[in-house]
Amino acid sequence: MNRSIRYPAALAALLAVQAWSPMTHALGDSAFDFKTAADLIDVCSSDAQPAALACQAFLEATIQYHDAITDRKRMKPLVCYPRGTTVEQARETFLAWGKKNAGDAQRMKELPVVAVVRALAEAHPCKR
């Protein structure tokens, strides 16, 4: 992911979601629960701007955490995405994974962070 824009974009997305909080109530409070992979797939599939921003923020936070704990030196990374990969590409990868695994009840009940890492690792495996 492009580090030069990723971190500020996550902050902007989180602030935007807060600014549009009255609009999130129109989508339903449960739309932003993020309790399961299926919940995150629903949010990331939405065309509503608050949902798109919430999805972006969740994906960016997940990737930032992965990168921070693996730091590419001490702990083997789970995801080795190509330089320049965008959050939109990560979203598309996650949604494609969700579509492929829609019939797997166990996968759809996983924590969303686990599902995101699983989807990205499948698409961008580390070959070391």
Residue, then its C-alpha position, 0 to 999 in steps of 0.5 A: m500500500n502506498r504509505s505516503i497517503r495511507y495513514p492520513a487517509a485512514l484518519a480522514a476516513l474516520l473523521a468523515v464517518q464521525a461527521w456523517s454520523p446522522m447519515t449512518h443512522a439512516l443505514g441502521d446502527s447495526a450496519f457498522d457493527f463489524k462483528t463478523a466477516a459478513d458484517l464487513i462485507d456488507v459495509c464494504s459492498s455498500d455504495a453509501q459514502p459513510a459505509a465506503l469510508a468506514c470500510q476504507a478505515f477498517l481496511e487501512a487499520t488492519i493493514q497498518y496493524h499487520d505492517a506494524i507487528t510484522d515490521r518485515k524483519r522480526m515476524k514473518p508477514l502474512v501479506c506481501y502486497p505489491r508496492g503501490t497497492t491501493v485501499e480500493q484494490a484491497r477492498e476489491t480483493f476482500l469483496a472477491w474473497g467474500k463472494k468466493n466464500a459466501g457459502d462458508a458459514q464458518r468463514m463468514k462468522e470470523l472476526p472481520v480482521v481475520a477475514v481481511v488478512r486471510a483474503l489479502a494473504e490469499a491474493h498476495p502470499c509471501k514467497r519467502 
